[in-house]
Amino acid sequence: MAVKPEVILGDITTLDVDVIVNAANPRCWVVAE
């Protein structure tokens, strides 16, 4: 899932989890849509 500014502003809580996971596992950027 791409991190978009509007998404961050809309769903900071949900995005926060994805950001932490992506930071811990960069491969998620390739796997996630």
C-alpha positions in Angstrom: 0.0 0.0 0.0 1.4 3.3 -1.0 1.7 6.0 1.6 -0.3 9.0 0.4 -0.5 12.4 2.3 -4.3 12.4 2.1 -4.5 8.8 3.5 -2.2 9.8 6.4 -4.5 12.7 7.2 -7.6 10.5 6.9 -6.4 7.4 8.7 -3.4 8.1 10.7 -4.0 5.2 13.1 -4.3 2.6 10.4 -1.4 4.0 8.4 0.7 4.2 11.6 0.6 0.4 11.9 1.5 -0.1 8.2 4.4 2.4 8.5 5.8 0.5 11.5 5.5 -2.9 9.7 7.0 -1.5 6.5 9.8 0.1 8.5 10.5 -3.2 10.1 10.1 -5.2 6.9 10.9 -3.3 3.7 9.7 -6.2 1.6 6.1 -5.3 2.6 6.4 -2.4 0.2 6.7 -4.9 -2.7 4.1 -7.4 -1.5 1.5 -4.9 -0.3 -0.8 -3.2 -2.9 
